[in-house]
């Protein structure tokens, strides 16, 4: 199975309420099928929400190819179909926290480009959060 994939045009994606707050006003990002609105995703990144506990799948990370991943689904800007990424725990936490390293950012840029998606279309990879070289501009948590 491909670890970066665009949903088929025949799939239907109903609005589902956010796992954290119950808001159902949008198509939220999903982690292992659990939808999170931007506010609850930010709370998760900051450690202010209950921790997410999920069983890892036997897939390889889209960044480092490590086996044992969680699926992250997001709707790119101006798209009606989501893109799904399989990410290891480290890279999922870094993506949500807007603190991917330059190499990881470039890996995702290449993988998304191959799927026909520009990183600027993906909210958590937008140029408001990363410069052209993949340096994090607004990390949710500084270490």
N, C-alpha and C positions, 0 to 999 in steps of 0.2 A: 504494500500500500504506500502511496506517495505521502510524504510528511508535510507537504504544502499543497492544498487542493482547493479548488473552487467548486462550490456546490453545483449540481446539475440544474439546468433551467427548468426541469420538471418538478423539482422539489418545492414544497410550500413551507414557508417559515412564518407561522402565526406569531403575533405579539404575545409574549409570555411575561408575567409579572416578575419583577426583580426578586431574586432570592433574599436579599437583605431587607428591602423596604416595601416591597409589594407594588411599586409603581409599574404601570403597564402602558406607558405613553410612547414607548419606542421599541425598536429592535435592538436589544441590548447585547453586549459582548457576552459570550458564554464560556465558562470553564467547566469542562467535563459535563456539558449539557445544562449547567446551572446558570441562568441569566443574571447579570449584574449591571445595574445602571451605572453611569459614570461616577456618581457620588459614592456608591457602595464599593465600586472597584477601587476608588481612591482610598476609602477607609480600610479596605483589605490591604492595599499597598503600604499604608501607614501603620498597620498593626492595630487599628482602632476597631476593626470588625472581628467577629469570631473567626478563628482560623479555618481555612478550607482544608478539609480532609477528604482525600479521594484516592482510589486505587489506581496505580500507574498501569498503563497499557504496555504491551510488548511491541512498541514501535520505537523508531529511532528519532532523536531530536533533529529538528530542521536546522539547527545551528551546529551542534557538536557531534551529532550522530550517536550519542550515548543511548543505549536502550533503556526504556522505562520512561514513558512520557505521559503528559496530560494534554488533552485537546483544548485549544483555544480557538473560538470561532468569533469572527467580527465581520461587520458589514462595511466594506470600503465605501468611501464617499461616492455618491452617484451610482452605486451598484445596487441591484435588487437581489443579488445572490451573495451569500457570505463566503469568506475564505476561511479555511480551517488550517491551523498550524499545530503540529505535534511538537511539544517542547518539554525538555527535562525540567525538573523543579527549579534548578538554578536559573535557567533562561526564562522560564515563565515568570518567576519573581522579578527578574530584571526587566522584562517587558512591561509588566504591570506597574512597576516602580519607576518606569522611564529612566532606567540607568543601565541599559545595555552597553557593553564595551564596544569599541569601534569595530572590532573584528566580527562580533556577533551581529551588530547592525548591518554590516556589509554582507554577511551571509544571508540575512533575511532579505535585504534589498535585492540581491541576485536571485534568490529563490522566488520572491514575489514577482520580480520582473519577468522571469521565465513563465509565470502563470498569467502574465498580462496585467499586473497591478503595480502601480507606482507607490513607493512607500508614503508619499504625501497623501495618498487616499486612505491610509490606515491611521486612525486617530492616534494611537499610542506610538506611532513612528513618524508622525507629522513633523515638518520642519520647525514648528514652534518648540518641539522638545529635543530635536537633534540637529546639529549643523550638517553641512554637506559632507563632512568627513566622518560622521557618525558619533561625534562627541556629544554626550548628554548635556543639554542646556538647562533643563528643569527637572532634575531627579526628584521623585517623591520623598525619598529618604536618602540622606547622605550618611556614609559610613566613615 
